[in-house]
Amino acid sequence: MTKLYVSTGFFPEDYFQSTIDYIAKVQQPDGSIPWYPGGCFDPWDLVESAMGLTIGGRFEEAKQAYLWLKRNQLGNGSWLAVYKNGKVEDGTRAETNFVAYVATGVWHYYLITKDLGFLHTMWSVVERAIEFVLGMQGSRGEIYWALDTTTGVQHDSLVTGCSSIFKSLECALNIATCLERTVPHWALSRTRLGNALTNHPDCFDRTWESKSRFAMDWFYPVLTGVITGTKAHAQLQSRWDTFVVDELGCRCVLDQPWVTVAESCELVMALLSTGEDSRATQLFSWLHDYRDTDGSYWTGYVYPDDILWPEEKPTWTAGAVLLAADALSKATPAARLFTDIAIIDSSQETKRTDYRQFIE
């Protein structure tokens, strides 16, 4: 078994150089980053891959990915679900967590490069994206998961998706502060969203089967700062034995014998946010048997059958690996993005603590 122990001060650049290069090789001339050569991509995964490039010092390539988003943003501030070869592959909907994630990627790029000009270039993109997302916020603070291009707003919400948006709103507020833009309604919306996630589970999974069988619903509220402190520790402990397979990784779905690299990497960062550095280091060390010779990582591993499945090596999985390695090693100024809550101007945050006013 191949194990790699990454910890504070130790980012094995030589080991991960081929992982960074893999993302760059898959990137298209227009800046887009497919899931794998010849594949599709969505806006969220594009950002995840771009963050991997930024960690690796491939700043121009990462910038081109964000500029693809700028050029292809729709008039309403969104992007559609899936693209391929410069064209829309799935135009049936725009997903809110996909749209909001641009703010996370742009802030991540700035934290590492300190390129204020880039923030100015991307401000209108972030602003329009966040306004689109907040236009989909429900009466109790939840954010609806998608706008169907035929039938309109889909009135249900996802715990994982809304948790991701919660982090994106933190990043968007920081971008606004750096550019001296005043957006108090973003802070208020973030507070309302956090309240829905922590106090109103009935806002989620109302029209479909509960998504609680997915690991991300378990750890994403911790990863994104919705749940913090002792409650975050208890949250991770509560289903650890359900989702984590010793020496293999984190299962994507509780009723399937399949561990996935990206979810395992995100769980690594969630663990770091609760101070469980040792457990995070150990979990990350298990994942490198799923690495190919070109530095890419297979999506996952079906352990009863001893097979890597599916036969795909996504760029966004490589991006997740690099994000986890950075968080463990603290190699870049963005290393704590997913392990800390850091809103740089507290005056942008709402001072309200009585959430009852937001509830019908």
C-alpha positions as CSV (number, residue, x, y, z in Angstrom):
1,M,0.0,0.0,0.0
2,T,1.3,3.4,-1.0
3,K,1.1,5.9,1.9
4,L,2.1,9.6,1.9
5,Y,2.0,11.6,5.1
6,V,1.6,15.3,4.5
7,S,1.8,17.6,7.5
8,T,2.5,21.2,8.4
9,G,5.6,22.5,6.5
10,F,5.8,19.4,4.2
11,F,4.2,19.7,0.8
12,P,5.9,17.2,-1.5
13,E,6.2,19.4,-4.6
14,D,8.0,16.7,-6.7
15,Y,5.3,14.2,-5.9
16,F,2.4,16.5,-6.8
17,Q,4.0,18.2,-9.8
18,S,2.6,15.6,-12.1
19,T,-0.9,16.0,-10.5
20,I,-0.7,19.7,-11.3
21,D,0.6,19.0,-14.8
22,Y,-2.3,16.6,-15.4
23,I,-4.9,19.3,-14.8
24,A,-3.0,21.7,-17.1
25,K,-2.7,19.1,-19.9
26,V,-6.4,18.4,-19.9
27,Q,-7.3,22.2,-19.9
28,Q,-8.5,23.4,-23.3
29,P,-7.2,26.4,-25.3
30,D,-10.3,28.4,-24.3
31,G,-9.5,27.9,-20.6
32,S,-12.1,25.4,-19.8
33,I,-11.1,22.2,-17.9
34,P,-13.0,19.1,-18.8
35,W,-13.4,16.3,-16.2
36,Y,-11.0,14.2,-18.3
37,P,-9.6,14.4,-21.9
38,G,-12.6,14.6,-24.3
39,G,-15.1,14.9,-21.5
40,C,-17.6,17.4,-20.2
41,F,-17.4,19.8,-17.3
42,D,-19.6,21.9,-15.1
43,P,-18.9,25.3,-13.4
44,W,-18.3,23.8,-9.9
45,D,-15.7,21.3,-11.1
46,L,-14.0,23.9,-13.3
47,V,-13.4,26.0,-10.2
48,E,-12.2,23.0,-8.2
49,S,-9.6,22.2,-10.9
50,A,-8.6,25.8,-11.2
51,M,-7.9,26.0,-7.5
52,G,-5.5,23.0,-8.0
53,L,-3.7,24.9,-10.7
54,T,-3.4,27.9,-8.4
55,I,-1.9,25.8,-5.6
56,G,0.6,24.5,-8.1
57,G,1.7,28.0,-9.2
58,R,0.0,27.7,-12.6
59,F,-1.5,31.1,-12.2
60,E,-2.0,32.0,-15.9
61,E,-3.8,28.6,-16.6
62,A,-6.0,29.1,-13.5
63,K,-6.8,32.7,-14.6
64,Q,-7.8,31.4,-18.0
65,A,-10.3,29.0,-16.4
66,Y,-11.9,31.9,-14.5
67,L,-12.0,34.1,-17.7
68,W,-13.8,31.2,-19.4
69,L,-16.5,31.7,-16.7
70,K,-16.5,35.4,-17.3
71,R,-17.0,35.0,-21.1
72,N,-19.7,32.4,-20.7
73,Q,-21.8,33.8,-17.9
74,L,-25.4,34.2,-18.8
75,G,-27.3,37.4,-18.6
76,N,-29.0,36.3,-15.4
77,G,-25.6,35.7,-13.7
78,S,-25.7,31.9,-14.0
79,W,-24.1,29.1,-16.0
80,L,-25.9,26.0,-17.2
81,A,-25.3,22.6,-15.8
82,V,-22.8,20.9,-18.2
83,Y,-20.6,22.1,-21.1
84,K,-18.5,20.3,-23.6
85,N,-16.1,21.5,-26.4
86,G,-17.2,25.1,-25.8
87,K,-20.9,24.4,-26.1
88,V,-23.7,23.7,-23.7
89,E,-24.1,19.9,-23.2
90,D,-26.9,20.1,-20.6
91,G,-28.9,23.3,-20.7
92,T,-31.9,22.1,-18.7
93,R,-31.0,23.9,-15.5
94,A,-28.6,26.2,-13.6
95,E,-27.6,24.9,-10.2
96,T,-27.2,27.5,-7.5
97,N,-24.2,25.9,-5.7
98,F,-22.4,25.6,-9.1
99,V,-23.0,29.3,-9.7
100,A,-21.9,30.5,-6.3
101,Y,-18.7,28.5,-6.3
102,V,-17.0,31.1,-8.6
103,A,-16.6,33.3,-5.5
104,T,-14.7,30.6,-3.6
105,G,-12.3,30.1,-6.5
106,V,-11.7,33.8,-7.1
107,W,-11.0,34.4,-3.4
108,H,-8.7,31.4,-3.3
109,Y,-6.8,32.8,-6.3
110,Y,-6.4,36.2,-4.6
111,L,-5.3,34.7,-1.3
112,I,-2.3,33.1,-3.1
113,T,-1.5,35.7,-5.7
114,K,-2.6,38.9,-4.0
115,D,-3.6,40.0,-7.6
116,L,-6.0,42.9,-6.8
117,G,-6.4,43.5,-10.5
118,F,-7.8,40.0,-10.9
119,L,-10.4,40.8,-8.2
120,H,-11.5,43.9,-10.1
121,T,-11.7,41.8,-13.4
122,M,-13.9,39.2,-11.8
123,W,-16.0,41.4,-9.5
124,S,-18.9,41.8,-11.9
125,V,-18.9,38.0,-12.5
126,V,-19.0,37.3,-8.7
127,E,-21.6,40.0,-8.1
128,R,-23.9,38.8,-10.8
129,A,-23.5,35.1,-9.7
130,I,-24.2,35.8,-6.1
131,E,-27.2,38.0,-6.9
132,F,-28.6,35.1,-9.1
133,V,-28.1,32.7,-6.2
134,L,-29.7,35.0,-3.6
135,G,-32.6,35.5,-5.9
136,M,-33.3,31.8,-5.3
137,Q,-33.4,32.1,-1.5
138,G,-36.6,30.8,0.2
139,S,-38.6,32.4,3.0
140,R,-36.8,30.6,5.7
141,G,-33.3,31.1,4.4
142,E,-32.8,28.0,2.4
143,I,-31.6,28.4,-1.2
144,Y,-33.4,26.4,-3.9
145,W,-31.1,24.0,-5.7
146,A,-31.8,24.9,-9.4
147,L,-33.5,27.1,-11.9
148,D,-35.0,24.8,-14.6
149,T,-34.8,26.5,-17.9
150,T,-38.3,25.3,-18.8
151,T,-40.3,25.1,-15.6
152,G,-38.5,27.7,-13.5
153,V,-37.4,27.6,-9.9
154,Q,-37.2,24.1,-8.4
155,H,-38.6,24.6,-4.9
156,D,-36.4,22.2,-2.9
157,S,-33.0,22.5,-1.3
158,L,-29.9,20.4,-0.7
159,V,-27.9,20.3,2.5
160,T,-24.6,19.8,0.6
161,G,-25.4,22.4,-2.0
162,C,-26.5,25.0,0.5
163,S,-23.4,24.4,2.7
164,S,-21.2,25.0,-0.3
165,I,-23.1,28.3,-0.9
166,F,-22.5,29.3,2.7
167,K,-18.7,29.1,2.2
168,S,-19.0,30.9,-1.2
169,L,-20.9,33.7,0.5
170,E,-18.1,34.1,3.0
171,C,-15.6,34.4,0.1
172,A,-17.9,36.8,-1.8
173,L,-18.1,39.1,1.3
174,N,-14.3,39.1,1.5
175,I,-14.0,40.0,-2.2
176,A,-16.5,42.8,-1.7
177,T,-14.5,44.1,1.3
178,C,-11.2,44.1,-0.6
179,L,-12.8,46.1,-3.4
180,E,-14.6,48.5,-0.9
181,R,-18.1,47.4,-2.1
182,T,-20.9,47.4,0.4
183,V,-23.2,44.4,0.2
184,P,-24.9,44.0,3.6
185,H,-27.7,42.0,2.1
186,W,-25.2,39.3,1.3
187,A,-24.2,39.0,4.9
188,L,-27.9,38.9,6.0
189,S,-28.6,36.2,3.4
190,R,-25.6,34.2,4.7
191,T,-26.9,34.4,8.2
192,R,-30.4,33.3,7.2
193,L,-28.9,30.4,5.2
194,G,-26.8,29.3,8.2
195,N,-29.9,29.4,10.3
196,A,-31.9,27.2,7.9
197,L,-29.1,24.6,7.8
198,T,-28.6,24.4,11.5
199,N,-32.2,24.8,12.8
200,H,-34.6,23.8,10.0
201,P,-33.9,20.4,8.5
202,D,-37.4,20.4,7.2
203,C,-36.3,23.0,4.5
204,F,-34.3,20.3,2.8
205,D,-35.1,17.1,0.8
206,R,-38.8,17.9,0.8
207,T,-39.7,16.5,-2.6
208,W,-37.3,13.7,-3.0
209,E,-35.7,10.9,-0.9
210,S,-33.4,12.2,1.8
211,K,-29.8,12.7,0.7
212,S,-28.5,11.7,4.2
213,R,-27.1,8.4,2.7
214,F,-24.5,10.5,1.0
215,A,-21.3,11.3,2.9
216,M,-21.3,14.9,1.8
217,D,-24.5,15.7,3.7
218,W,-22.7,14.4,6.8
219,F,-19.5,16.4,6.6
220,Y,-20.1,19.4,4.3
221,P,-21.7,21.5,7.1
222,V,-18.4,21.1,8.9
223,L,-16.2,21.6,5.9
224,T,-17.9,24.9,5.0
225,G,-18.2,26.4,8.5
226,V,-21.9,25.9,9.1
227,I,-21.2,23.8,12.1
228,T,-18.2,24.7,14.2
229,G,-16.5,23.9,17.5
230,T,-17.6,21.0,19.7
231,K,-20.7,20.5,17.6
232,A,-18.5,20.0,14.5
233,H,-16.4,17.4,16.3
234,A,-19.6,15.6,17.4
235,Q,-21.0,15.8,13.9
236,L,-17.9,14.0,12.4
237,Q,-17.8,11.5,15.1
238,S,-21.5,10.6,14.8
239,R,-21.2,8.8,11.4
240,W,-17.5,8.1,11.1
241,D,-17.9,4.4,11.4
242,T,-20.8,4.5,8.9
243,F,-18.8,6.2,6.1
244,V,-15.1,5.7,6.7
245,V,-13.5,2.4,5.7
246,D,-10.2,1.8,7.6
247,E,-7.1,2.0,5.3
248,L,-9.3,2.8,2.2
249,G,-11.1,6.1,2.6
250,C,-14.5,7.7,2.8
251,R,-17.5,6.0,1.1
252,C,-19.5,8.3,-1.1
253,V,-22.8,6.6,-0.3
254,L,-23.4,4.6,2.9
255,D,-25.1,1.6,1.2
256,Q,-22.4,1.1,-1.5
257,P,-19.0,-0.4,-1.0
258,W,-17.3,2.4,-2.9
259,V,-14.7,4.9,-1.5
260,T,-14.1,8.0,-3.5
261,V,-11.0,10.2,-3.5
262,A,-12.6,13.6,-3.7
263,E,-15.0,13.0,-0.8
264,S,-12.1,11.6,1.2
265,C,-10.1,14.8,0.5
266,E,-12.9,17.0,1.5
267,L,-13.4,15.0,4.7
268,V,-9.6,15.6,5.4
269,M,-10.2,19.3,5.4
270,A,-13.3,19.0,7.5
271,L,-11.3,17.1,10.1
272,L,-8.6,19.8,10.1
273,S,-11.3,22.4,10.8
274,T,-12.1,20.6,14.1
275,G,-8.4,20.2,15.1
276,E,-8.2,16.5,14.2
277,D,-4.9,16.9,12.4
278,S,-3.7,13.4,13.1
279,R,-6.8,11.7,11.8
280,A,-6.8,14.0,8.8
281,T,-3.2,13.1,8.0
282,Q,-3.9,9.4,8.3
283,L,-7.0,9.5,6.1
284,F,-5.1,11.4,3.4
285,S,-2.3,8.9,3.5
286,W,-4.6,6.1,2.4
287,L,-5.6,7.7,-0.9
288,H,-2.4,7.3,-3.0
289,D,-3.1,3.7,-4.1
290,Y,-5.7,5.4,-6.4
291,R,-3.1,7.5,-8.1
292,D,-2.1,6.7,-11.7
293,T,1.4,7.0,-13.1
294,D,0.6,10.3,-14.7
295,G,-0.2,11.9,-11.3
296,S,-3.9,11.8,-11.8
297,Y,-6.3,10.1,-9.4
298,W,-9.0,7.6,-10.2
299,T,-12.5,8.6,-9.0
300,G,-12.9,5.7,-6.5
301,Y,-12.4,2.1,-5.5
302,V,-15.0,-0.7,-5.1
303,Y,-13.3,-2.7,-2.4
304,P,-15.2,-6.0,-2.5
305,D,-14.3,-6.4,-6.2
306,D,-10.9,-4.8,-5.9
307,I,-11.5,-2.5,-8.9
308,L,-11.1,1.2,-9.6
309,W,-14.4,2.6,-10.7
310,P,-15.5,4.3,-12.8
311,E,-12.6,4.3,-15.3
312,E,-12.2,8.0,-15.1
313,K,-9.5,10.3,-13.7
314,P,-11.3,13.6,-13.1
315,T,-9.4,16.8,-13.0
316,W,-11.6,18.0,-10.1
317,T,-10.5,14.9,-8.1
318,A,-6.9,16.0,-8.7
319,G,-7.9,19.5,-7.6
320,A,-9.4,18.1,-4.4
321,V,-6.2,16.2,-3.7
322,L,-4.2,19.4,-4.0
323,L,-6.6,21.3,-1.8
324,A,-6.3,18.7,0.9
325,A,-2.5,18.5,0.6
326,D,-2.3,22.3,0.9
327,A,-4.6,22.3,3.9
328,L,-2.4,19.7,5.6
329,S,0.9,21.3,4.8
330,K,-0.2,24.9,5.0
331,A,2.0,25.5,2.0
332,T,0.1,28.5,0.5
333,P,-1.7,31.5,2.0
334,A,-5.0,29.8,0.9
335,A,-4.4,26.7,3.0
336,R,-6.9,27.6,5.6
337,L,-9.7,28.5,3.3
338,F,-11.7,25.4,4.1
339,T,-10.5,24.9,7.7
340,D,-11.3,28.3,9.1
341,I,-14.1,30.9,8.9
342,A,-12.4,34.2,8.0
343,I,-14.6,37.2,7.1
344,I,-12.1,40.0,7.0
345,D,-14.5,42.8,7.8
346,S,-16.9,41.9,10.5
347,S,-19.0,45.0,9.8
348,Q,-20.2,43.2,6.7
349,E,-21.8,40.5,8.9
350,T,-25.2,41.0,10.2
351,K,-25.4,41.8,14.0
352,R,-28.8,40.1,14.3
353,T,-29.0,37.0,16.5
354,D,-32.8,36.6,16.7
355,Y,-33.5,34.4,13.7
356,R,-37.2,34.2,14.4
357,Q,-37.8,37.3,12.3
358,F,-36.8,35.3,9.2
359,I,-39.3,32.5,9.8
360,E,-42.8,32.6,8.5
